[in-house]
Amino acid sequence: MKPLSVGNVVSAGLRIYRDNFKKYFKIAFLGYLWVFVPVYGWAKYSAMMGLISRLAYGEAAEQPEAVRDAQRHIKPKMWSFLMAGILVSLIIFGAIIPYSIVIGIAGFVVGFISAQGSTIGTIISILFSIAAFLFFIFGFIWLISRLFLAELPLAVEENITATSTISRSWDLTKGSVGRIQLVVLIGFLISIPILLVTNIASFVLQIAIGAGLENAPGFAAIGGILYLLIAVAGGALLIPFWQAIKALVYYDLRVRREGMGINLRK
C-alpha cells in the first residue's frame, strides 16, 4: 500500500473491519468480558485490543497473520500493555492538573474584578472564559492525538516497552494532529448508527426492567444481565473498527516517515 489520504484511511479501515468482522468481534467481546476482572483482566483486555491492532496492521501491510501467530507476539507483552495504558492516563491527568490550577487562580482574579461591577471587568471575564474553554478543548485534542497510537508500536514492533511505545507514538504523530483529528471525526460519524442502536436498545431495556419489577422482581437480575450483554456487544462492535483505523493511521505514518517495505516484525 502507498501513503493514504484521510478518506482512504477510513475506507481501508472499514474494509479491514468488514472482512475480518467475526474474528475481531470475538476477540473484542471476550476482551470486554475480561474488564470485569480487576488488574489481571484489565491487562488481558489491553493485550486483546493490542492483538486486534496487530492483526489489522498486518492486513494494512499486506502481511496478514493468523490469530495464533499474532498472540505469540502479544501475550508476553500483556503487562506492558496495561502499564502503557496507565502511563497514558497519568500523562493526561498530569496535564489537566496544572491547567486546572492556573485556570482556577486566573478565574478567581477575573471573578473578583468582575464582582466590582465594572463593565470592562465583565467583558474580560467573558472573554477569559471563552479563551480558557477553547484552550482546554484544543489542548486536550492535541494531547490525545499525540498519544493516539500509544499501543500500536508495542503491538507491532520488537524491543518496545511501555514507555518507549508512548515515545514512538509521540514521534510518529508529530505534525499530524490535524490529519488524525479528521480521521477521528469521519470515524465518529460512521460510528453514530451503531451508537444509536445500542443506546436505543439499552433505553428500551431499562424501561422494560422498570416495568417488569412491579410484577416480577426477579426480572431485574435477568434484565441486568441483558443490559450488560448489550453494553459489551456494543463495545465489541465498535472497538475493532477503531483499532483498525488506528492501525491504518500508524501504518500510513510509518510509510510516510520510514518508507515502503515495512516488515511486520520490525
C-alpha positions in Angstrom: 0.0 0.0 0.0 1.1 3.6 -0.7 0.6 6.6 1.6 -3.1 7.1 2.3 -5.4 10.1 2.2 -7.7 10.7 5.2 -10.6 9.2 3.2 -8.6 6.2 2.2 -7.6 5.6 5.8 -11.2 5.4 6.9 -12.4 3.4 3.9 -9.5 0.9 4.3 -10.3 0.6 8.0 -13.9 -0.2 7.1 -12.8 -2.8 4.6 -10.5 -4.5 7.1 -13.2 -4.4 9.8 -15.8 -5.9 7.4 -13.5 -8.6 6.0 -12.4 -9.7 9.5 -15.6 -8.9 11.4 -16.2 -12.3 13.1 -12.6 -12.7 14.1 -12.3 -9.2 15.5 -15.7 -9.2 17.2 -14.9 -12.4 19.0 -11.6 -11.0 20.3 -13.2 -7.7 21.3 -16.2 -9.4 23.0 -14.0 -11.6 25.1 -11.7 -8.7 25.9 -14.6 -6.6 27.2 -15.7 -9.5 29.5 -12.1 -9.5 31.0 -12.7 -5.9 32.1 -14.8 -7.1 35.0 -11.8 -9.0 36.4 -9.6 -6.5 38.4 -5.9 -5.9 37.4 -5.3 -9.2 35.5 -8.5 -8.8 33.5 -7.5 -5.2 32.7 -4.1 -6.4 31.4 -5.8 -9.1 29.4 -8.2 -6.6 27.9 -5.4 -4.2 26.9 -3.5 -7.1 25.3 -6.5 -8.2 23.3 -7.1 -4.7 22.0 -3.4 -4.8 21.0 -4.0 -8.1 19.3 -6.7 -6.6 17.1 -4.4 -3.7 16.3 -1.6 -6.1 15.2 -3.9 -8.2 13.1 -5.3 -5.0 11.4 -1.8 -3.7 10.8 -0.9 -7.0 9.2 -3.8 -6.6 6.8 -2.8 -3.0 6.0 0.8 -4.0 5.4 -0.4 -7.0 3.2 1.3 -9.4 5.7 -1.8 -11.0 7.3 -1.2 -13.1 10.4 -3.2 -16.0 11.9 -4.6 -15.1 15.3 -2.4 -17.8 17.0 0.7 -16.4 15.4 -0.1 -12.8 16.5 -0.9 -14.0 20.0 2.6 -15.3 20.4 3.9 -11.8 20.0 1.2 -10.1 22.1 1.0 -12.5 25.1 4.5 -11.8 26.6 3.7 -8.1 26.5 0.4 -8.3 28.3 1.5 -6.3 31.4 3.3 -3.8 29.2 0.0 -3.0 27.5 -1.6 -2.4 30.9 1.4 -0.2 32.0 1.3 1.8 28.8 -2.4 2.5 29.4 -1.8 3.6 32.9 1.1 5.9 31.8 -1.1 7.4 29.1 -3.8 8.1 31.7 -1.2 9.6 34.1 0.1 11.9 31.3 -3.4 13.1 30.6 -4.2 13.6 34.3 -0.9 15.3 34.8 -1.6 17.7 32.0 -5.0 18.6 33.4 -3.9 19.3 37.0 -1.6 22.3 36.3 -4.1 23.6 33.7 -6.9 23.5 36.3 -4.7 25.2 38.9 -3.7 28.1 36.6 -7.3 28.5 35.3 -8.6 28.4 38.9 -6.3 31.1 40.1 -6.9 33.3 37.0 -10.6 32.7 37.2 -10.6 33.8 40.8 -8.8 37.0 39.9 -11.1 37.7 36.9 -14.2 36.9 39.0 -13.0 39.3 41.7 -12.6 42.1 39.1 -16.0 41.3 37.6 -17.6 41.4 41.0 -16.6 45.1 41.3 -19.4 45.9 38.8 -17.0 47.1 36.2 -18.2 46.7 32.6 -14.7 46.1 31.4 -14.2 43.5 34.1 -17.3 41.7 33.0 -16.1 41.7 29.4 -12.7 40.4 30.4 -14.4 37.7 32.5 -16.5 36.5 29.5 -13.5 36.6 27.1 -11.3 34.8 29.6 -13.9 32.0 30.0 -14.2 31.6 26.2 -10.4 31.6 25.8 -10.0 29.1 28.6 -12.6 26.7 27.2 -11.1 26.8 23.7 -7.6 26.4 25.1 -8.7 23.3 27.0 -10.5 21.8 24.1 -7.7 22.3 21.6 -5.0 21.4 24.1 -6.8 18.2 25.1 -7.3 17.3 21.4 -3.7 17.9 20.7 -2.5 15.7 23.6 -4.9 12.9 22.8 -3.8 13.0 19.1 -0.1 12.7 20.1 -1.0 9.6 22.2 -3.5 8.2 19.7 -1.2 5.4 18.6 0.3 4.5 22.1 -0.4 0.8 21.9 0.4 0.2 18.2 4.3 0.2 18.4 4.1 -2.2 21.3 1.7 -4.5 19.4 3.7 -4.4 16.1 7.4 -3.7 16.8 10.0 -5.6 18.7 12.1 -4.3 21.6 9.4 -1.8 22.6 8.5 -1.2 26.2 5.6 0.5 27.9 7.4 3.8 28.0 9.1 3.6 24.5 5.8 2.8 22.8 4.4 6.2 24.1 7.6 8.0 22.8 7.2 6.2 19.5 3.6 7.4 19.2 4.7 11.0 20.1 7.4 10.9 17.4 5.1 9.4 14.7 2.2 11.8 15.3 4.4 15.0 15.2 2.9 17.4 12.7 -0.1 15.1 12.0 -2.6 16.2 14.7 -5.0 17.8 12.2 -4.9 14.8 9.9 -5.5 12.4 12.8 -8.5 14.5 14.0 -10.0 14.4 10.5 -9.8 10.7 10.6 -11.3 10.6 14.1 -14.1 12.9 13.0 -15.0 10.8 10.0 -14.7 7.6 12.0 -17.0 9.0 14.7 -19.7 9.9 12.1 -19.5 6.4 10.7 -19.9 5.0 14.3 -23.1 7.0 15.0 -25.5 4.4 13.7 -24.0 1.7 16.0 -24.1 4.1 18.9 -27.7 4.9 18.3 -28.8 1.3 18.0 -27.0 0.2 21.2 -28.2 3.3 23.1 -31.8 2.8 22.0 -31.7 -0.9 22.9 -30.3 0.0 26.3 -33.0 2.6 26.8 -35.8 0.2 25.9 -34.3 -2.5 28.1 -34.2 0.0 31.1 -37.9 0.7 30.5 -38.7 -3.0 30.4 -36.7 -3.6 33.6 -38.6 -0.8 35.3 -42.0 -2.2 34.2 -41.1 -5.8 35.0 -40.1 -5.0 38.6 -43.7 -4.4 39.5 -44.8 -7.9 38.5 -41.6 -9.9 38.7 -38.9 -8.6 41.0 -36.6 -11.4 39.7 -36.8 -9.9 36.3 -34.3 -7.2 37.4 -31.4 -9.8 37.5 -32.2 -11.1 34.0 -32.6 -7.5 32.7 -29.3 -6.5 34.3 -27.5 -9.4 32.6 -29.1 -8.4 29.2 -28.2 -4.8 29.7 -24.6 -5.8 30.4 -24.5 -8.0 27.3 -25.8 -5.2 25.2 -23.2 -2.8 26.5 -20.4 -5.4 25.9 -21.7 -6.2 22.5 -21.9 -2.5 21.6 -18.4 -2.0 22.6 -17.3 -5.1 20.8 -18.9 -3.8 17.6 -17.1 -0.5 17.8 -13.7 -1.2 19.2 -12.4 -3.4 16.2 -13.3 -0.6 13.8 -11.4 2.0 15.9 -8.4 -0.4 16.3 -8.4 -0.9 12.5 -8.5 2.9 12.0 -5.6 3.3 14.4 -3.6 0.6 12.7 -4.1 2.3 9.3 -3.0 5.7 10.7 0.0 4.0 12.3 0.8 2.2 9.0 0.4 5.4 7.0 2.6 7.5 9.3 5.3 4.8 9.2 5.2 4.7 5.4 5.4 8.5 5.1 8.3 8.7 7.6 10.2 5.4 7.1 9.4 4.4 3.5 7.9 1.3 2.0 8.6 -2.3 2.7 7.8 -2.1 6.4 8.1 -5.6 7.8 5.5 -6.6 10.5 8.2 -7.9 12.8 10.4 -4.8 12.7 
